[in-house]
Amino acid sequence: MGGTGVSKSQVSRLITEIDERVNAFLNRPIEGEWPYLWIDATYLKEREGGRIVSTAVIVAVGVNTLGKREVLGVASGPSEAEPFWKSFLRSLADRGLRGVKLVISDDHKGLRSAAGKVFNATQQRCRVHWMRNALAHVGAKQRPAVVAMLKTIFAQESAEAAHEQWHHVADALRERYEKLAVMMDGSREEVLAYMAFPKEHWPQISSTNPLERVNKEIKRRADVIGIFPNTAAVIRLVGALMLEQNDEWSVSRRYMTLETIGTLSDNPRISLPALAA
């Protein structure tokens, strides 16, 4: 096409400009209250000390008491290590994140402990991931029947009814699927935690599915690269993608209504009619 190529200095300048924009975005102050915080990990390939390793890229998304959704943070590190999670969550808190009532994530033990210490928030284990883990204890031919039984729990209209149905289903499965029943005994509270919040929010806060599109886009862009040369390159790409996503959300409709999300505010002076006006 008549192009003469791109010089090393031009590449360096472009990378510097991207890094400045991404760092400004990822380190911006977080204002207001954020009752819901979704955290999910995507695994990418990275070179480290001459080896190719799988590294977890963490994306944190929140919804504030105005019903708006934003990408609040991105980090890379060992997804099961509590010190990593505590450092990441503290960085969000240091930037101003407050008012967190529920943290929705997969079953990361380090995250559960860190979230309790940093935000004193309730933990919601992703219902979709939990279901997959539960079915690992069931043979392929029996899975449809077991899925049907488990779904009766989440079809209940109240938290009390769901907890009661959970017990009934666990007992019904105990004789034939003891490991599944034991798993259910130990995970009921964290899987049904979302039912203590407004019913209008249940479809969004019961799992990490709201981040599914975000993770798919990260994977799609990362597959073009294949193996990242270092962590900085990972954060550069993912941070730039999340900046684009955040811009898209900023001009879209509210993710949750003021009438339902406003009830979770710690500030009693907030007036919904005033905000709506």
C-alpha positions in Angstrom: 0.0 0.0 0.0 3.0 2.3 -0.2 3.8 2.3 3.5 7.4 2.4 4.7 6.9 0.6 8.0 6.9 1.8 11.6 10.1 2.7 13.4 11.2 1.6 16.8 10.8 5.1 18.1 7.2 5.3 16.8 6.3 2.0 18.5 7.8 3.2 21.8 5.9 6.4 21.6 2.6 4.6 20.9 3.2 2.2 23.8 4.0 5.1 26.1 0.8 6.9 25.1 -1.3 3.7 25.6 0.3 3.0 29.0 -0.4 6.6 30.2 -4.1 6.3 29.2 -4.5 2.8 30.7 -2.7 3.7 34.0 -4.7 6.9 34.4 -7.9 4.8 33.9 -6.9 2.0 36.3 -5.7 4.4 39.0 -8.5 6.9 38.8 -10.4 7.8 42.0 -13.5 5.7 42.7 -16.3 7.9 44.0 -19.7 7.1 45.5 -21.0 3.8 46.9 -20.8 0.4 45.1 -23.1 -2.2 46.7 -22.2 -4.9 44.1 -18.7 -6.0 43.1 -18.1 -8.7 40.5 -14.7 -10.2 40.2 -13.6 -12.8 37.6 -10.4 -14.3 36.3 -9.3 -15.0 32.8 -6.2 -17.1 32.1 -3.7 -16.0 29.5 -0.2 -17.3 28.4 2.8 -15.3 29.4 6.6 -15.7 29.3 8.2 -15.7 32.7 11.9 -16.5 33.3 12.2 -18.3 30.0 9.1 -20.4 30.6 5.5 -20.1 29.3 3.1 -19.9 32.2 -0.6 -19.4 32.7 -1.4 -16.2 34.5 -4.7 -15.0 35.9 -6.0 -11.6 34.7 -8.5 -10.3 37.2 -11.2 -7.8 36.2 -13.4 -6.1 38.9 -16.7 -4.5 37.9 -19.0 -2.7 40.2 -22.5 -1.1 40.2 -23.0 2.1 42.2 -26.1 3.5 43.9 -26.9 5.4 40.8 -27.3 2.0 39.0 -24.3 2.6 36.7 -21.8 -0.1 35.9 -18.1 0.5 35.7 -14.8 -1.4 35.4 -13.1 -0.6 38.7 -9.8 -2.5 38.4 -7.5 -4.9 36.5 -4.7 -6.9 37.9 -2.6 -10.0 37.1 -1.3 -12.6 39.6 -1.9 -15.9 41.3 -5.7 -16.3 41.6 -5.6 -18.6 44.7 -3.2 -16.5 46.8 -4.8 -14.5 49.6 -1.9 -11.9 49.7 -2.6 -11.1 46.0 -6.3 -10.7 46.6 -5.8 -8.6 49.7 -3.4 -6.3 47.8 -5.8 -5.9 44.9 -8.8 -5.2 47.0 -6.9 -2.8 49.2 -5.8 -0.9 46.1 -9.5 -0.5 45.2 -10.3 0.7 48.7 -7.4 3.1 48.7 -8.8 4.6 45.5 -12.1 5.2 47.3 -14.2 2.0 46.8 -16.7 1.8 49.6 -20.2 0.6 50.4 -19.6 -2.9 49.1 -22.3 -5.2 50.2 -21.9 -8.3 48.0 -18.8 -9.7 46.2 -19.7 -12.0 43.4 -17.0 -14.4 42.2 -16.0 -18.0 41.6 -14.8 -20.2 44.4 -11.4 -18.5 45.2 -10.6 -19.2 48.8 -8.0 -16.4 49.0 -10.6 -13.9 47.7 -13.2 -14.9 50.2 -10.9 -14.3 53.1 -9.5 -11.1 51.7 -12.9 -9.6 50.8 -14.1 -10.3 54.3 -11.1 -8.5 55.8 -11.1 -5.5 53.4 -14.8 -4.8 52.8 -16.6 -6.9 55.4 -18.9 -7.9 52.6 -21.1 -10.9 51.9 -19.6 -13.5 49.5 -21.7 -14.8 46.6 -20.2 -17.9 44.9 -21.0 -17.9 41.2 -24.1 -20.2 40.8 -23.2 -21.2 37.3 -19.7 -22.4 38.3 -21.0 -24.1 41.4 -23.5 -26.1 39.2 -20.6 -27.3 37.0 -18.6 -28.3 40.0 -21.6 -30.1 41.5 -22.3 -32.1 38.3 -18.7 -33.4 38.3 -19.9 -35.7 41.1 -22.6 -37.2 38.9 -22.4 -39.6 35.9 -23.3 -38.2 32.5 -26.5 -40.2 32.2 -27.8 -39.0 35.5 -27.0 -35.4 35.1 -30.3 -34.2 33.5 -32.3 -35.5 36.4 -29.9 -34.0 39.0 -29.9 -30.7 37.2 -33.7 -30.6 37.3 -33.6 -31.2 41.1 -31.0 -28.5 41.7 -32.9 -26.0 39.6 -35.9 -26.3 41.9 -33.8 -24.6 44.6 -33.2 -21.5 42.5 -36.8 -21.4 41.3 -38.1 -20.6 44.8 -39.6 -17.2 45.5 -37.9 -16.4 48.8 -34.6 -17.0 50.6 -36.4 -19.1 53.3 -38.0 -21.4 50.7 -34.8 -21.8 48.8 -32.9 -22.8 51.9 -35.5 -25.3 52.8 -35.6 -26.8 49.3 -31.8 -27.0 49.4 -32.0 -29.2 52.4 -34.6 -31.4 50.8 -32.6 -31.8 47.6 -29.4 -32.5 49.4 -31.0 -35.2 51.5 -32.7 -36.8 48.4 -29.3 -37.0 46.7 -27.3 -38.1 49.8 -27.6 -41.8 49.5 -26.6 -42.1 45.8 -24.3 -39.0 45.5 -22.7 -38.6 48.9 -19.9 -36.4 47.6 -22.4 -34.0 46.0 -24.5 -33.9 49.2 -21.4 -33.1 51.3 -20.5 -30.4 48.8 -24.0 -28.9 49.2 -23.8 -29.0 53.0 -20.7 -26.8 52.9 -21.7 -24.3 50.2 -25.4 -23.4 50.8 -24.8 -20.1 52.4 -22.4 -18.7 49.8 -24.5 -20.0 46.8 -27.8 -18.5 48.1 -26.3 -15.3 49.5 -27.8 -13.3 46.7 -31.3 -14.0 47.9 -30.8 -11.6 50.8 -30.7 -8.7 48.3 -33.5 -7.1 46.2 -35.3 -9.8 44.1 -35.0 -7.5 41.0 -31.2 -8.0 41.1 -31.2 -11.7 41.5 -30.5 -12.5 37.8 -27.4 -10.3 37.7 -25.9 -10.9 41.2 -26.3 -14.7 41.4 -23.3 -15.4 39.1 -20.4 -13.8 37.2 -22.3 -14.1 33.9 -22.5 -10.3 33.6 -18.7 -10.5 32.9 -19.0 -13.2 30.3 -19.0 -10.8 27.3 -16.0 -8.9 28.8 -14.0 -12.2 29.2 -14.9 -13.4 25.7 -13.5 -10.1 24.3 -10.3 -10.4 26.3 -9.9 -14.0 25.0 -10.6 -13.0 21.4 -8.0 -10.2 21.4 -5.5 -12.3 23.4 -5.7 -15.2 20.9 -4.3 -13.0 18.2 -1.2 -12.5 20.3 -0.9 -16.0 21.7 1.8 -15.6 24.2 2.5 -12.3 26.0 6.1 -11.2 26.5 5.5 -10.0 30.0 2.9 -8.9 32.6 3.1 -5.2 31.4 1.9 -6.3 28.0 -1.0 -8.2 29.5 -2.1 -5.2 31.6 -1.7 -2.9 28.5 -4.0 -4.9 26.3 -6.6 -5.8 28.9 -6.5 -2.3 30.4 -7.1 -0.8 27.0 -10.0 -3.1 26.3 -11.6 -2.3 29.7 -11.2 1.4 29.0 -13.2 0.9 25.8 -15.8 -1.1 27.6 -16.1 1.4 30.3 -16.7 4.2 27.8 -19.5 2.1 26.2 -21.2 1.5 29.6 -20.9 5.2 30.5 -23.3 6.2 27.7 -25.7 3.2 28.0 -28.8 3.0 30.2 -28.6 2.3 33.9 -27.7 -1.4 34.7 -30.1 -1.3 37.7 -32.9 1.1 38.5 -32.5 3.9 41.1 -35.6 2.6 43.0 -34.0 -0.8 43.7 -30.3 0.0 44.0 -30.8 3.1 46.1 -32.2 1.0 49.0 -28.7 -0.4 49.4 -27.0 2.9 50.1 -25.3 3.6 53.5 -26.2 7.2 53.1 -29.7 7.9 54.5 -29.7 11.4 53.0 -29.9 10.1 49.5 -33.3 10.9 48.0 -34.4 8.9 45.0 -36.8 11.5 43.6 -34.0 14.2 43.8 -31.6 11.9 42.0 -34.2 11.0 39.4 -34.7 14.7 38.7 
